[in-house]
Amino acid sequence: MPVEITLTNEQKIVATLNPKTDTGKPAKVDPNNPPVWSVVSGNGTVVPAADFMSAELVTPDDAGDTIYLVDADADLGEGKESLQDTITLHTTGANAKNLGITLGSPIPK
């Protein structure tokens, strides 16, 4: 099931896989053929965890969309049953939160 989320260009988020059967019961993916996380389009980046069951989705500096693909093997045996899902990350620019006023040195009048 595709997922969508919106973040600012100063944020990242962790996405975690929780495989389930058609009836919603917990399931496993093949640990010998770990999930593959990739960027299909856009300028975001992905940093998979050591077990590949989660990954950091990192927004780019510029606004725009990034589509991530996760491909896992649902067959726990010798074969491969590809199970794929996508995440669309909408990136917006961060708004100013302060004016950052600085003062110069005093000068005679």
C-alpha distance (Angstrom), angle and dihedral (degrees) to the residues before:
residue distance angle dihedral
M1 . . .
P2 3.82 . .
V3 3.79 116.8 .
E4 3.82 128.7 -152.7
I5 3.79 129.8 -165.3
T6 3.81 136.8 166.9
L7 3.81 122.7 -141.4
T8 3.78 135.4 163.5
N9 3.78 122.1 -106.2
E10 3.84 87.9 -103.1
Q11 3.81 95.3 61.4
K12 3.79 142.8 75.9
I13 3.81 131.4 -174.3
V14 3.79 137.8 -155.2
A15 3.82 116.3 -122.6
T16 3.82 116.2 -160.9
L17 3.80 128.5 -164.2
N18 3.81 117.1 -130.4
P19 3.84 104.4 175.2
K20 3.79 116.4 -154.0
T21 3.80 137.1 -177.6
D22 3.81 122.1 -117.0
T23 3.81 89.0 -89.5
G24 3.81 93.0 50.7
K25 3.79 99.7 -102.8
P26 3.83 118.4 141.2
A27 3.80 113.6 -92.4
K28 3.78 137.5 179.9
V29 3.77 135.2 -125.7
D30 3.80 122.8 -144.0
P31 3.84 107.8 -76.6
N32 3.82 89.2 -161.7
N33 3.80 90.4 59.4
P34 3.83 103.7 40.1
P35 3.81 123.1 -156.9
V36 3.79 117.1 -86.4
W37 3.82 118.7 -136.9
S38 3.81 117.6 -160.7
V39 3.80 143.2 162.2
V40 3.82 111.5 -115.7
S41 3.80 95.8 -177.7
G42 3.78 139.1 -11.6
N43 3.79 134.6 47.1
G44 3.81 101.6 -81.8
T45 3.78 120.9 112.1
V46 3.79 134.0 -137.4
V47 3.82 127.6 -144.6
P48 3.83 111.8 -169.1
A49 3.81 120.4 -150.1
A50 3.80 119.6 -116.3
D51 3.83 91.8 -96.3
F52 3.84 92.6 42.8
M53 3.82 90.3 -131.6
S54 3.79 90.7 112.5
A55 3.78 137.8 21.8
E56 3.79 140.7 -171.4
L57 3.79 112.3 -114.1
V58 3.79 106.4 -152.8
T59 3.80 121.0 -160.8
P60 3.81 119.7 -132.3
D61 3.80 122.4 -118.2
D62 3.81 91.7 -108.6
A63 3.79 127.3 62.7
G64 3.80 117.5 -103.0
D65 3.78 142.7 91.2
T66 3.79 129.6 -64.7
I67 3.79 121.7 -167.5
Y68 3.80 116.4 -154.5
L69 3.81 124.2 -164.8
V70 3.81 124.6 -153.8
D71 3.81 116.7 -165.4
A72 3.81 119.0 -172.3
D73 3.81 134.0 173.0
A74 3.81 110.5 -118.6
D75 3.84 93.0 -176.6
L76 3.81 107.8 91.8
G77 3.80 91.7 -165.9
E78 3.80 134.4 62.6
G79 3.81 95.8 -61.8
K80 3.77 129.8 73.2
E81 3.77 126.1 -120.4
S82 3.78 106.5 -177.6
L83 3.79 114.3 -141.2
Q84 3.81 112.9 -173.3
D85 3.76 136.5 -176.9
T86 3.79 136.1 171.2
I87 3.77 135.3 -140.1
T88 3.79 120.0 -158.7
L89 3.80 111.7 -156.3
H90 3.80 114.1 -164.6
T91 3.81 110.3 -157.8
T92 3.80 121.4 -157.4
G93 3.79 128.4 -176.4
A94 3.79 116.1 -97.4
N95 3.81 114.0 -111.3
A96 3.79 122.3 -126.0
K97 3.81 111.7 -95.4
N98 3.83 99.3 -175.9
L99 3.79 137.0 17.1
G100 3.81 95.4 -124.3
I101 3.82 93.8 -139.1
T102 3.78 114.9 -166.5
L103 3.79 126.5 -172.9
G104 3.77 125.9 -139.3
S105 3.80 125.5 -139.0
P106 3.82 117.5 -74.2
I107 3.82 114.6 -95.6
P108 3.82 130.4 -165.6
K109 3.80 116.7 -97.0
